[in-house]
Amino acid sequence: MNRRVFLLAIALCAPATQAGAQSSVPALSAREAYDGVRARKLILVDIRTPEEWTDTGVPKGALRFDAEASGFEVRLAGLRVDYPNKRIILIDRSGGQASSVQQKLAGRGWRDLAIVRAGMLGNGGWLAERLPVEAP
């Protein structure tokens, strides 16, 4: 893990911890997320880096918003405006970063975000469930 990612993870966790973070983050299984995207009920956002997208591919139907890039939160806010009746689901490598981002944004009033449990690579994650991916 590079230093920037480590510092980002700490920064994202700090506000939620200080504010008495939720004990559990709203989460869906990879299969539930895939089915929701196929049914056009959910917006799936892959928040990993471009390098990670290249390594594994991107979940079929997912939008690519690098959480480390400037303007990340503004882009997410744009999705809320464009798709007001759809829940936004975040997916990352294994669930940790998505959980931190979700908690941080929940502290800013975002109540409709959820994550994919186990992300792309975790046990029960997208790849473990053999769900389709697209080239980045």
N, C-alpha and C positions, 0 to 999 in steps of 0.2 A: 504494500500500500504506500503510495507516495505521500509526502508530507502534506500537500495541499488537501488531499482527500481526507487524511486523518484530522487535520484542523477543521475542515468543513464538518466532519462527523461530530466532533466535539462541540462546535458552535451550534449545530442544529439541535443537539441534545440539551444543551445548557438551559435555554429558556423554558423548555417543557419541564425539566427537572425542577427548576426553581418555582415554577407555577403549580407544582403538584400534578405532574403528568398523569394522563389516563393510564390505568393498569393494563388496558388492552387496546390495541389499535384495530379499527374495523378492517377485517381482512376477508378475502375470498380465496378459494383454492384456485390453482391454475385452470382447472377445467371449468369452474364457475365463471371465471373471467373470460375465457375463450367463448363459452356459450353465450355470455352476455354481449360480447362484441359481435358475434355472428347474428344475434337477434336484434342488433342495433339499439340495445338498451344501455350500453356502457361505452365510455371512451377510455381506451387503454393507452397509457403514456409510459413509454420506456424511458426512464430517467438516467440511464447509464451513459457512459462516454462513447464517442464515435469508435474508439479502439475496441471497446467491449462489444459494440454492435457488429464490428467486423469479425471478432473472434467467434461469436455464436450465432449470428443472424439476429433478426428482430422478430418478436412475436407477430404472427400474421394479424394484420389489422391495427397494429399499434402505431401511434405517433411517436416521433423521436424528439424528446426535449432533454438535452444534456443538463442535468441539475447543477453542474459546475459552471455552465455558461452564463454570461450576463443576460439579464432579461428573462430568466427562467420563470419567475413568479408572474411576471407580466404576461408571458405566453399562456401560462395556466389560466390566468384570469380571463384571457381572451376566449379560452375554451368554454368557460362558464357562461360567457355572454353568447357565444355561438350555439351552444347546446345546453340551454337552461334546464331542460328536463332529463338530462342524462347524468349519471354519476361518473365521476372521474376516478379511475383506478390506476395506481402507480405500480410499476414493476421495475425491479433493479436486479442486481446479481443474485442476492440471496435473501433479501427482505429487510436487512438492517438499515440501509440508507433510505429506502422508501418509508420505513416506519419513522425514522427521524424526521424526514421531510414532512410527513403527514402530521406528526405531533407539533412541529414548528408552526405549520400553517393552521392547525386547529387552534393554536394559541392566538392567531390573528383573525379568528372568526370563520375559518373554512371548516364547515361541519359535514360537508358532503364527500370528502375524500376517503378512499380506502386503498388498501395495498393488496398485492398478490402474495399470499403466504409462500415462503421459500423462493420467491423470485424466479429467475431463469435457471439457476444452477443448483439450488438446494434440494434436499430430499422432498419429493412431491412437487417440485417446481415445474416450470414450463417444459424444460427439456426432458426431465425425468418422466413426465406424463406423455412424452412424445407428441406434443402439440406442434402444429406447423409454424415454421419460421420463414421469413423472407430475407433476401440479401439486403444489406443496408443501402 
